[in-house]
Amino acid sequence: MSEIKRPRRPAEGGYARGQETRMRIIAAAIDVFGERGFEAASTRDIAARAGVNAPALQYYFENKEGVYRACAEFFADEVWVRFEPVVLRAEARLESEAGTAALIDAFIAIQETIADKIFMQPKSLSHRLFFLREQAGQEPPIASEIIQTRVRGPLNRVSSELIGRIGGTAPDDSLTRIRMLSLFGQLMLFHMSPRSTLSLLGWSEIDAEKGELLKSTVRAQTRALLEMWSAEREAREAGSVKTGRKKKG
């Protein structure tokens, strides 16, 4: 694979027009990469879908790898705009050593932001395919690296810290991470397998009302589990205190 170069930016005078063209190319590239995969896609196909000529695409992105990188950066930036506020609030609660109830609320706020992204902003088939190919390891690793660094890494880190603090386990403990995956997995099923989940529910789509039903159900289940893990932690801590008192006696 050739070296990935940073995309060129248009001169300041033509920035608005150049940015519009650049975004049109990225939108077309997401469709083509989603439908065909990186290897089968060509810059010629992407340019044609975007309504520009091949030299215009090369001007902004140099090559196919550059376009692919820009697609991943677009997704990461778009998603992080939604997640940054809840992540920052969660970090603030962790730093202030907030109580268990506040930590549970912080985790649920993150989870509901994920739910809103899945249920209230449904993506096209090509967008889902882009992510499915990336998750399956079928595409260049640069997309996973960008999304991991900008979105998944910060999101998973603060989520594991919240769950660890609530349940009394280390953030990097396998149990903590399994718990995090199980809680997020309640939502990911609808993102990764929308057709089968809708079929099972007898729904044709997830509208606002159905989205709220899903969110409230997941919220209740998540709160119940987090409160249970918190109670288990408190029981362990109480047991340790009693054991310590007996030894002193």
GIQUI-V49558 format. One record per residue. N is the residue number from 1. RES is the residue in one small letter. OMEGA is omega in whole degrees, -180 to 180 (none if undefined). BURIAL is b if it has 24 or more other ideal C-beta (glycine too) atoms within 12 Angstrom, else e. Layout:
BEGIN
N_RES_OMEGA_BURIAL + N_RES_OMEGA_BURIAL
END
This chain:
BEGIN
1_m_-179_e + 2_s_-177_e + 3_e_179_e + 4_i_-180_b + 5_k_179_e + 6_r_-179_e + 7_p_177_b + 8_r_177_e + 9_r_178_e + 10_p_176_e + 11_a_-173_e + 12_e_-178_e + 13_g_-179_e + 14_g_-174_e + 15_y_-176_e + 16_a_180_e + 17_r_180_e + 18_g_179_e + 19_q_178_e + 20_e_178_e + 21_t_-180_b + 22_r_-180_b + 23_m_177_b + 24_r_178_b + 25_i_179_b + 26_i_179_b + 27_a_179_b + 28_a_-179_b + 29_a_178_b + 30_i_178_b + 31_d_-176_b + 32_v_178_b + 33_f_179_b + 34_g_-177_b + 35_e_-170_b + 36_r_-174_e + 37_g_-175_b + 38_f_-174_b + 39_e_-176_e + 40_a_-180_e + 41_a_177_b + 42_s_178_e + 43_t_178_b + 44_r_179_e + 45_d_-179_b + 46_i_180_b + 47_a_180_b + 48_a_180_e + 49_r_-179_b + 50_a_-179_b + 51_g_177_e + 52_v_177_b + 53_n_-176_e + 54_a_178_e + 55_p_179_e + 56_a_178_b + 57_l_-179_b + 58_q_179_e + 59_y_-177_b + 60_y_-170_b + 61_f_179_b + 62_e_-174_e + 63_n_-177_b + 64_k_179_b + 65_e_179_b + 66_g_177_b + 67_v_-178_b + 68_y_178_b + 69_r_180_b + 70_a_177_b + 71_c_180_b + 72_a_179_b + 73_e_178_b + 74_f_179_b + 75_f_-177_b + 76_a_-180_b + 77_d_-179_e + 78_e_-178_b + 79_v_-175_b + 80_w_176_b + 81_v_-179_e + 82_r_-173_b + 83_f_-175_b + 84_e_-179_e + 85_p_-178_e + 86_v_177_b + 87_v_179_b + 88_l_178_e + 89_r_178_b + 90_a_179_b + 91_e_179_b + 92_a_179_e + 93_r_177_b + 94_l_-178_b + 95_e_-180_e + 96_s_-179_e + 97_e_179_e + 98_a_-179_e + 99_g_-176_e + 100_t_-178_b + 101_a_180_e + 102_a_179_e + 103_l_177_b + 104_i_178_b + 105_d_-180_b + 106_a_179_b + 107_f_-179_b + 108_i_177_b + 109_a_176_b + 110_i_-179_b + 111_q_-179_b + 112_e_174_b + 113_t_175_b + 114_i_-180_b + 115_a_179_b + 116_d_179_b + 117_k_-178_b + 118_i_-171_b + 119_f_-174_b + 120_m_178_e + 121_q_-178_e + 122_p_-179_e + 123_k_177_b + 124_s_179_e + 125_l_-179_e + 126_s_177_b + 127_h_179_b + 128_r_180_b + 129_l_177_b + 130_f_-180_b + 131_f_179_b + 132_l_178_b + 133_r_179_b + 134_e_-179_b + 135_q_-180_e + 136_a_-180_e + 137_g_-178_e + 138_q_-173_e + 139_e_177_b + 140_p_-175_b + 141_p_-175_e + 142_i_-180_b + 143_a_179_b + 144_s_-179_b + 145_e_-180_e + 146_i_-178_b + 147_i_178_b + 148_q_-178_e + 149_t_-172_e + 150_r_-174_b + 151_v_-172_b + 152_r_-179_b + 153_g_179_e + 154_p_-179_b + 155_l_180_b + 156_n_-179_b + 157_r_-179_b + 158_v_179_b + 159_s_179_b + 160_s_177_b + 161_e_177_b + 162_l_-179_b + 163_i_178_b + 164_g_179_b + 165_r_-179_b + 166_i_-175_b + 167_g_178_b + 168_g_177_b + 169_t_179_b + 170_a_-179_e + 171_p_-178_b + 172_d_177_e + 173_d_-179_e + 174_s_179_e + 175_l_179_e + 176_t_-177_b + 177_r_176_b + 178_i_178_e + 179_r_179_b + 180_m_179_b + 181_l_-179_e + 182_s_180_e + 183_l_179_b + 184_f_-179_b + 185_g_177_e + 186_q_-179_b + 187_l_-174_b + 188_m_179_b + 189_l_-180_e + 190_f_179_b + 191_h_-175_b + 192_m_-177_e + 193_s_-175_e + 194_p_-177_b + 195_r_-177_e + 196_s_180_e + 197_t_178_e + 198_l_179_e + 199_s_-180_e + 200_l_-179_e + 201_l_-177_e + 202_g_180_e + 203_w_174_e + 204_s_179_e + 205_e_175_e + 206_i_178_b + 207_d_-176_e + 208_a_-179_e + 209_e_179_e + 210_k_177_e + 211_g_178_b + 212_e_177_e + 213_l_178_e + 214_l_-179_b + 215_k_-178_b + 216_s_179_e + 217_t_180_e + 218_v_179_b + 219_r_-179_b + 220_a_180_e + 221_q_-180_e + 222_t_179_b + 223_r_-180_b + 224_a_180_e + 225_l_-180_b + 226_l_178_b + 227_e_177_e + 228_m_180_e + 229_w_177_b + 230_s_179_b + 231_a_178_e + 232_e_178_e + 233_r_-180_b + 234_e_179_e + 235_a_178_e + 236_r_-179_e + 237_e_178_e + 238_a_178_e + 239_g_179_e + 240_s_179_e + 241_v_180_e + 242_k_179_e + 243_t_179_e + 244_g_179_e + 245_r_179_e + 246_k_-180_e + 247_k_180_e + 248_k_180_e + 249_g_none_e
END
